[in-house]
């Protein structure tokens, strides 16, 4: 850390403030309230975690998708058979 010098009038004085002087990173002072402690979850973090859990629970695998399609086709086949039986019964009346 480097103590900066400041000109006041014609005299040079040392500031009490120390700053980190690295070319790529900011010091902690300019960051202000953006520096958070570890382990503290904000509302945004909780929302992201809930969204990730929801997606994980409701995402279909390839096997689940195939099973769902097969069940739908079976229901459609049964419905089609019942509908044709109903039409035949109405024609006979």
C-alpha positions as CSV (number, residue, x, y, z in Angstrom):
1,X,0.0,0.0,0.0
2,X,1.2,3.5,-0.8
3,X,0.5,6.6,1.3
4,X,-0.4,9.4,-1.1
5,X,1.0,12.8,-0.8
6,X,-1.2,15.8,-1.2
7,X,-0.3,19.5,-1.8
8,X,-1.9,21.9,0.5
9,X,-0.9,25.4,-0.3
10,X,2.9,25.2,-0.8
11,X,3.5,22.4,1.7
12,X,3.3,18.7,1.1
13,X,1.5,16.6,3.7
14,X,0.8,12.9,3.9
15,X,-2.8,11.7,3.8
16,X,-3.8,9.2,6.4
17,X,-5.6,7.2,3.7
18,X,-4.0,4.2,2.2
19,X,-5.1,2.8,-1.2
20,X,-4.2,-0.4,-3.0
21,X,-2.4,0.4,-6.2
22,X,-2.8,-2.5,-8.6
23,X,-3.5,-1.9,-12.3
24,X,-6.1,-4.6,-12.7
25,X,-8.1,-4.6,-9.5
26,X,-9.9,-1.9,-7.6
27,X,-9.2,-1.2,-4.0
28,X,-11.9,-2.0,-1.4
29,X,-12.8,1.6,-0.8
30,X,-14.3,2.3,-4.2
31,X,-16.3,-0.9,-4.0
32,X,-18.2,0.3,-0.9
33,X,-21.3,-1.7,-0.2
34,X,-20.6,-4.2,-3.1
35,X,-18.3,-6.2,-0.9
36,X,-20.4,-8.9,0.8
37,X,-19.4,-11.4,3.4
38,X,-19.3,-15.1,2.6
39,X,-22.3,-17.2,3.4
40,X,-24.9,-14.4,3.3
41,X,-27.7,-15.3,0.8
42,X,-29.5,-12.4,-0.7
43,X,-33.1,-12.6,-2.0
44,X,-31.8,-12.8,-5.6
45,X,-29.5,-15.8,-4.6
46,X,-32.5,-17.6,-3.0
47,X,-34.7,-17.0,-6.1
48,X,-32.0,-18.4,-8.4
49,X,-31.6,-21.4,-6.1
50,X,-35.4,-22.0,-6.1
51,X,-35.5,-21.7,-9.9
52,X,-32.7,-24.2,-10.3
53,X,-34.4,-26.7,-8.0
54,X,-37.7,-26.2,-9.9
55,X,-36.1,-26.8,-13.2
56,X,-34.2,-29.8,-11.9
57,X,-37.5,-31.4,-10.6
58,X,-39.6,-30.6,-13.7
59,X,-37.1,-31.5,-16.4
60,X,-38.0,-34.6,-18.4
61,X,-35.3,-37.2,-19.2
62,X,-35.4,-38.9,-22.6
63,X,-36.9,-42.0,-21.0
64,X,-39.6,-40.0,-19.2
65,X,-40.5,-38.2,-22.5
66,X,-40.7,-41.5,-24.4
67,X,-42.9,-43.0,-21.7
68,X,-45.2,-39.9,-21.7
69,X,-45.6,-40.1,-25.5
70,X,-46.4,-43.9,-25.4
71,X,-49.0,-43.3,-22.7
72,X,-50.6,-40.5,-24.8
73,X,-50.8,-42.7,-27.9
74,X,-52.3,-45.5,-25.8
75,X,-55.0,-43.1,-24.5
76,X,-55.7,-41.9,-28.0
77,X,-56.0,-45.5,-29.3
78,X,-58.5,-46.4,-26.5
79,X,-60.5,-43.2,-27.1
80,X,-60.6,-43.9,-30.8
81,X,-61.9,-47.4,-30.2
82,X,-64.6,-46.1,-27.8
83,X,-65.6,-43.4,-30.3
84,X,-66.0,-45.9,-33.2
85,X,-68.0,-48.2,-30.9
86,X,-70.3,-45.3,-30.0
87,X,-70.8,-44.4,-33.7
88,X,-71.7,-48.1,-34.6
89,X,-74.2,-48.2,-31.7
90,X,-75.8,-44.9,-32.9
91,X,-76.1,-46.2,-36.5
92,X,-77.9,-49.3,-35.3
93,X,-80.6,-47.3,-33.6
